[in-house]
Amino acid sequence: MQFASRLDNVETSAIRELFKLLGKPGIISFAGGFPDSAMFDVEGLREASRRALDEEPGGALQYGATEGYEPLRAQLSSFMKNKGVDVAPDGLIVTTGSQQALDLLGKTLISPGDKVIVEGPTFLATIQCFRLYGAQLISAPVDANGVDADKLEALIAEHKPKFVYLIPTFGNPSGGTLSLERRKKVLQAAVKHGTVIVEDDPYGDLYFGEAPPPSLMALTAQVPGSRELLVHCGSLSKVLSPGLRIGWMIAPAELLAKATMCKQFSDAHTSTFAQATAAQYLKSGRMPATLAHVREVYGQRAAAMGAALKREMGDAVSFTQPGGGLFFWARLTGAGGKLADANQLAKRAIEKGVAFVPGAPFFAQDPDVATFRLSFATANAEKIEEGIGRLGQALKG
């Protein structure tokens, strides 16, 4: 069978492949990027779905508008307003998870050979998606304070990319959060060079203590001309339920129109029943309590993982304690002659009954084989301590 040439530049997800190794009984996995199913507000969602069927069964069960179910777009408009973003319901479209928004951006903006700047490291599915459409990916360096804004601007000036893709808040996999100063610099660079910035924000509500800086979209009011160059992708997957597959995209009207047209070809519309359920849930006022609970639980687990890493691995690993999100991003230092290759450590770890994701696949360029990602979302403190203990044993050999 002859496949499309566009598939030559993409590979199966390294994370998906890793899951095939996780059938070993008793294994503790820090590999996935999933929220904990125990965090789902099942009762609230059950009531929301019931109200959706009681109040507007036709709207919930019939075909719907490609742009999204109007009551949900109104609720998402209010949800974003509470986060400092003024957007009308018709200024956003509902997508089947925020990942569909990335695919729509690939379809509408990327021609083969176009340059796109991403963070190094960045979300693995983004690398795969943009390469599928023929993008030449360029990495901008990141640290605990997010992308290096000065180096990013230099890359923009040099390469003149079609757009820049960032996860500014609790990035996947880096866990980093772009500082307020850097956020403003990014928006200023966008205006100076006329470059589109894509802000992916699935984790911004998952902070553990102090709230992160406002989103890039919220800050556009402070940088004249930047709103017309910013695309914001949001999601309910990490804070409510990934099974609903509810995401959204805020963008200039011209881009939204093109994205809507491409979405018509893909799925006609996101599930109207899921949209109606999400609309009723947001309308119910339960989200603030749900977020407070999720933040507390994940914050405790992140603290447990950070303490365990220091205790079990010492100076053989370096990391920054995340202030939110789902991930630790760590790097093997090789101190004391210990292992400095995360791929080798991953194989040893599986034998010890613990799994994580090596960091190299998260780089579009110049992969750092010493890096790795750990998720603390689905393991309680006891399992985290046991799992990191096993990882420490794997490091020793």
C-alpha positions as CSV (number, residue, x, y, z in Angstrom):
1,M,0.0,0.0,0.0
2,Q,1.4,3.4,-0.9
3,F,0.9,6.0,1.8
4,A,1.0,9.8,1.6
5,S,4.5,11.2,1.6
6,R,3.6,13.5,4.5
7,L,3.8,10.4,6.7
8,D,7.5,10.1,6.0
9,N,8.3,12.8,8.5
10,V,6.4,11.5,11.5
11,E,6.7,8.5,13.8
12,T,4.5,6.8,16.3
13,S,4.6,8.5,19.7
14,A,7.4,7.3,21.9
15,I,5.0,7.6,24.9
16,R,2.4,5.4,23.3
17,E,5.2,2.8,22.5
18,L,6.3,2.9,26.1
19,F,2.8,2.0,27.3
20,K,3.2,-1.4,25.6
21,L,5.9,-2.1,28.3
22,L,3.7,-1.3,31.2
23,G,1.8,-4.6,31.5
24,K,4.2,-5.9,34.1
25,P,2.2,-6.5,37.4
26,G,2.8,-4.0,40.1
27,I,4.5,-1.4,38.0
28,I,4.2,2.2,39.1
29,S,3.9,4.5,36.2
30,F,4.9,8.2,36.1
31,A,4.8,8.0,32.3
32,G,1.3,9.2,31.4
33,G,0.0,12.7,31.1
34,F,-3.5,11.9,32.3
35,P,-5.4,13.6,35.2
36,D,-6.4,11.3,38.0
37,S,-9.9,9.7,37.4
38,A,-10.6,10.0,41.1
39,M,-10.6,13.8,40.6
40,F,-13.5,13.8,38.2
41,D,-16.7,15.4,39.6
42,V,-18.8,12.4,38.5
43,E,-21.9,13.6,40.4
44,G,-21.7,17.1,38.9
45,L,-21.2,15.7,35.4
46,R,-24.1,13.3,35.9
47,E,-26.4,16.1,36.9
48,A,-25.1,18.3,34.1
49,S,-25.8,15.6,31.5
50,R,-29.3,15.1,32.9
51,R,-30.1,18.8,32.7
52,A,-28.8,18.9,29.2
53,L,-31.3,16.2,28.2
54,D,-34.1,17.7,30.2
55,E,-33.8,21.3,29.1
56,E,-32.8,21.0,25.4
57,P,-32.7,17.4,24.2
58,G,-32.8,18.4,20.6
59,G,-29.8,20.6,20.9
60,A,-27.9,18.0,22.9
61,L,-28.6,15.1,20.6
62,Q,-28.9,16.7,17.1
63,Y,-26.3,17.8,14.7
64,G,-24.9,21.2,15.6
65,A,-23.0,24.2,14.4
66,T,-19.3,23.6,13.4
67,E,-18.3,26.6,15.5
68,G,-19.8,25.1,18.6
69,Y,-22.9,24.8,20.7
70,E,-24.0,28.4,21.4
71,P,-24.7,27.9,25.2
72,L,-21.2,26.5,25.6
73,R,-19.6,29.3,23.7
74,A,-21.3,31.7,26.0
75,Q,-20.2,29.8,29.1
76,L,-16.6,29.7,27.8
77,S,-16.7,33.4,27.1
78,S,-17.6,33.9,30.8
79,F,-15.0,31.4,31.9
80,M,-12.3,33.3,30.0
81,K,-13.5,36.7,31.3
82,N,-12.9,35.4,34.9
83,K,-9.3,34.9,33.8
84,G,-8.9,38.4,32.4
85,V,-9.8,37.7,28.7
86,D,-12.6,39.6,27.1
87,V,-13.9,37.5,24.2
88,A,-17.4,37.3,22.8
89,P,-18.9,33.9,22.2
90,D,-18.5,34.3,18.5
91,G,-14.8,35.1,19.0
92,L,-14.0,31.5,19.8
93,I,-14.8,28.1,18.3
94,V,-15.2,24.8,20.2
95,T,-12.8,22.1,19.2
96,T,-12.6,18.3,20.0
97,G,-10.0,18.8,22.7
98,S,-7.3,21.5,22.3
99,Q,-5.3,19.0,20.2
100,Q,-7.8,19.5,17.4
101,A,-7.0,23.2,17.6
102,L,-3.4,22.4,16.9
103,D,-4.4,20.2,14.0
104,L,-6.5,23.0,12.6
105,L,-3.6,25.4,12.9
106,G,-1.5,23.0,10.9
107,K,-4.1,22.8,8.2
108,T,-4.8,26.5,8.0
109,L,-1.3,28.0,8.5
110,I,1.4,25.5,7.5
111,S,2.6,24.9,3.9
112,P,5.4,22.3,3.3
113,G,8.7,23.9,4.2
114,D,7.3,26.6,6.4
115,K,9.3,27.4,9.5
116,V,7.6,27.1,12.9
117,I,9.3,27.9,16.2
118,V,8.5,25.7,19.2
119,E,10.0,25.4,22.7
120,G,12.8,22.9,23.3
121,P,11.4,20.8,24.8
122,T,7.7,20.9,23.8
123,F,4.5,18.8,23.7
124,L,5.3,15.7,21.6
125,A,2.0,15.7,19.7
126,T,2.7,19.2,18.5
127,I,6.0,18.1,17.0
128,Q,4.2,15.2,15.2
129,C,1.2,17.3,14.1
130,F,3.2,20.2,12.6
131,R,5.7,17.9,10.9
132,L,2.8,16.0,9.4
133,Y,1.9,19.3,7.5
134,G,5.5,19.7,6.4
135,A,6.8,22.3,8.9
136,Q,10.4,22.8,9.5
137,L,10.6,23.0,13.3
138,I,13.1,25.3,15.1
139,S,13.6,25.0,18.9
140,A,13.8,28.0,21.2
141,P,15.5,27.2,24.6
142,V,13.5,27.2,27.8
143,D,14.3,27.2,31.5
144,A,12.3,27.3,34.7
145,N,11.0,30.7,33.7
146,G,9.8,29.5,30.3
147,V,11.1,30.3,26.9
148,D,14.2,32.6,26.7
149,A,12.4,35.7,25.2
150,D,15.6,37.4,24.0
151,K,16.8,34.2,22.2
152,L,13.2,33.7,20.9
153,E,13.2,37.1,19.3
154,A,16.6,36.5,17.7
155,L,15.2,33.3,16.2
156,I,12.1,35.1,14.9
157,A,14.3,37.8,13.3
158,E,16.5,35.1,11.7
159,H,14.0,32.6,10.5
160,K,10.8,34.7,10.0
161,P,8.6,31.7,11.0
162,K,4.9,31.2,10.0
163,F,4.2,31.2,13.8
164,V,5.6,30.5,17.2
165,Y,4.0,27.8,19.4
166,L,4.4,28.2,23.2
167,I,3.0,26.5,26.4
168,P,3.7,29.5,28.7
169,T,2.2,28.1,31.9
170,F,3.3,24.8,33.5
171,G,4.6,23.6,30.2
172,N,4.4,20.0,29.0
173,P,7.0,18.5,29.5
174,S,9.2,21.3,31.0
175,G,6.9,22.3,33.9
176,G,8.2,25.8,33.4
177,T,6.2,29.0,33.6
178,L,6.9,32.1,31.5
179,S,7.6,35.0,33.8
180,L,5.5,38.2,33.5
181,E,8.5,40.1,32.1
182,R,9.1,37.5,29.4
183,R,5.4,37.3,28.5
184,K,5.4,41.0,27.7
185,K,8.6,40.6,25.7
186,V,7.1,37.8,23.7
187,L,4.1,39.9,22.8
188,Q,6.3,42.9,22.0
189,A,8.4,40.7,19.7
190,A,5.3,39.5,18.0
191,V,4.2,43.0,17.2
192,K,7.7,44.2,16.2
193,H,8.1,41.3,13.7
194,G,4.5,40.7,12.7
195,T,4.7,37.1,13.9
196,V,1.7,35.0,15.1
197,I,2.0,33.5,18.6
198,V,0.1,30.4,19.5
199,E,-0.5,30.1,23.2
200,D,-1.5,26.5,24.4
201,D,-2.9,26.7,27.9
202,P,-4.3,23.4,29.1
203,Y,-2.7,23.6,32.6
204,G,-3.0,27.3,33.6
205,D,-5.7,26.6,36.1
206,L,-3.7,23.9,37.9
207,Y,-1.6,26.0,40.2
208,F,-0.7,24.9,43.7
209,G,0.0,28.1,45.6
210,E,0.3,31.5,44.1
211,A,-1.5,32.0,40.8
212,P,0.7,32.2,37.7
213,P,1.0,35.4,35.7
214,P,-2.0,36.3,33.4
215,S,-2.1,34.4,30.1
216,L,-0.6,36.0,27.0
217,M,-4.2,36.5,25.8
218,A,-5.0,38.4,28.9
219,L,-1.9,40.6,28.6
220,T,-2.6,41.6,25.0
221,A,-4.5,44.6,26.4
222,Q,-1.2,45.9,27.6
223,V,0.7,45.5,24.3
224,P,-1.1,47.4,21.5
225,G,-1.4,45.3,18.3
226,S,-0.7,42.0,19.9
227,R,-4.3,40.7,20.1
228,E,-4.4,40.5,16.3
229,L,-1.4,38.2,16.3
230,L,-2.3,35.8,19.2
231,V,-4.1,32.5,19.1
232,H,-5.2,31.0,22.4
233,C,-6.0,27.3,22.8
234,G,-7.8,26.1,26.0
235,S,-9.1,22.8,27.3
236,L,-11.3,21.3,29.9
237,S,-9.5,18.0,29.7
238,K,-7.0,18.5,32.6
239,V,-9.4,20.3,34.9
240,L,-12.8,18.5,34.3
241,S,-12.6,15.4,32.1
242,P,-10.6,14.5,29.0
243,G,-13.4,12.1,28.0
244,L,-15.6,15.1,27.2
245,R,-13.1,16.2,24.5
246,I,-13.9,19.9,25.0
247,G,-11.4,22.5,23.9
248,W,-11.6,25.9,22.3
249,M,-9.6,28.3,20.2
250,I,-9.6,32.1,20.3
251,A,-8.2,33.7,17.3
252,P,-8.6,36.6,14.8
253,A,-11.9,36.3,12.9
254,E,-10.2,35.5,9.6
255,L,-8.3,32.5,11.1
256,L,-11.4,31.3,12.9
257,A,-13.3,31.2,9.7
258,K,-10.6,29.1,7.9
259,A,-10.3,26.8,10.9
260,T,-14.1,26.3,11.0
261,M,-14.1,25.4,7.3
262,C,-11.4,22.8,7.9
263,K,-13.2,21.5,11.0
264,Q,-16.3,20.9,8.8
265,F,-14.2,18.5,6.7
266,S,-12.9,16.7,9.8
267,D,-15.8,16.0,12.1
268,A,-18.7,18.4,11.2
269,H,-18.7,19.5,14.9
270,T,-17.6,18.4,18.4
271,S,-20.1,16.1,20.1
272,T,-23.2,18.2,20.9
273,F,-24.0,16.1,23.9
274,A,-20.6,16.6,25.4
275,Q,-20.8,20.3,24.7
276,A,-24.3,20.6,26.2
277,T,-23.0,18.7,29.3
278,A,-20.0,21.0,29.6
279,A,-22.2,24.0,29.2
280,Q,-24.5,22.9,32.0
281,Y,-21.6,22.1,34.2
282,L,-20.0,25.5,33.8
283,K,-23.4,27.1,34.4
284,S,-23.9,25.1,37.6
285,G,-21.1,27.0,39.4
286,R,-19.3,23.8,40.5
287,M,-16.0,24.5,38.7
288,P,-14.4,26.7,41.4
289,A,-14.8,23.9,44.0
290,T,-13.6,21.3,41.6
291,L,-10.5,23.3,40.8
292,A,-9.7,24.0,44.4
293,H,-9.8,20.2,45.2
294,V,-7.7,19.3,42.2
295,R,-5.1,22.0,43.0
296,E,-4.8,20.7,46.6
297,V,-4.4,17.1,45.7
298,Y,-1.9,17.6,42.9
299,G,0.0,20.1,45.0
300,Q,0.5,17.5,47.7
301,R,1.6,15.0,45.2
302,A,4.1,17.4,43.5
303,A,5.5,18.2,47.0
304,A,5.9,14.5,47.7
305,M,7.6,13.8,44.4
306,G,10.1,16.7,44.8
307,A,11.0,15.6,48.3
308,A,11.4,11.9,47.2
309,L,13.6,12.9,44.2
310,K,16.0,14.9,46.5
311,R,16.1,12.1,49.1
312,E,16.5,9.1,46.7
313,M,18.6,10.6,43.8
314,G,20.4,13.6,45.4
315,D,22.8,15.4,43.2
316,A,22.5,12.8,40.5
317,V,19.4,14.7,39.2
318,S,18.5,18.3,38.8
319,F,15.0,19.7,38.6
320,T,12.9,22.8,39.4
321,Q,9.9,22.2,41.7
322,P,6.8,22.9,39.5
323,G,4.3,25.4,40.7
324,G,1.4,23.7,38.9
325,G,0.5,21.4,36.1
326,L,1.1,17.6,36.0
327,F,4.8,17.2,35.4
328,F,8.4,17.2,36.7
329,W,11.1,17.8,34.2
330,A,14.4,16.5,35.4
331,R,17.9,16.0,34.1
332,L,20.5,13.4,35.0
333,T,23.7,15.2,36.0
334,G,26.1,12.2,36.0
335,A,27.3,13.2,39.4
336,G,29.4,10.5,41.1
337,G,29.8,8.6,37.9
338,K,26.1,7.7,37.8
339,L,24.1,7.2,34.7
340,A,23.5,10.3,32.5
341,D,21.4,8.7,29.8
342,A,17.7,8.7,30.5
343,N,17.0,6.1,27.8
344,Q,19.2,3.7,29.6
345,L,17.7,4.6,33.0
346,A,14.2,4.0,31.6
347,K,15.1,0.4,30.7
348,R,16.6,-0.2,34.1
349,A,13.5,1.4,35.7
350,I,11.1,-0.9,34.0
351,E,13.0,-3.8,35.4
352,K,12.7,-2.3,38.9
353,G,8.9,-1.8,38.4
354,V,8.7,1.9,37.7
355,A,8.1,3.9,34.4
356,F,8.8,7.4,33.2
357,V,9.3,9.0,29.8
358,P,12.8,9.8,28.5
359,G,13.1,13.5,27.4
360,A,14.7,13.2,24.0
361,P,11.5,12.8,21.9
362,F,10.2,16.2,23.3
363,F,12.9,18.0,21.4
364,A,12.3,19.1,17.8
365,Q,16.1,19.7,17.5
366,D,19.2,18.7,19.4
367,P,17.6,16.3,21.9
368,D,19.0,16.2,25.4
369,V,19.3,12.5,26.3
370,A,19.9,13.3,30.0
371,T,16.4,14.7,30.4
372,F,13.2,12.9,31.5
373,R,9.6,13.6,32.4
374,L,7.7,12.3,35.5
375,S,4.0,12.8,36.0
376,F,2.7,12.9,39.6
377,A,-1.0,13.2,38.7
378,T,-2.2,9.6,39.1
379,A,-0.2,8.3,42.0
380,N,-0.8,9.0,45.7
381,A,2.0,10.1,48.0
382,E,2.7,6.6,49.1
383,K,3.0,5.3,45.6
384,I,5.1,8.3,44.6
385,E,7.6,7.6,47.4
386,E,7.8,3.9,46.5
387,G,8.1,4.6,42.8
388,I,10.9,7.2,43.2
389,G,12.6,4.8,45.6
390,R,12.6,2.2,42.8
391,L,14.0,4.8,40.4
392,G,16.8,5.5,42.8
393,Q,17.6,1.8,42.9
394,A,17.6,1.8,39.1
395,L,20.0,4.7,39.0
396,K,22.4,2.7,41.2
397,G,22.2,-0.2,38.8
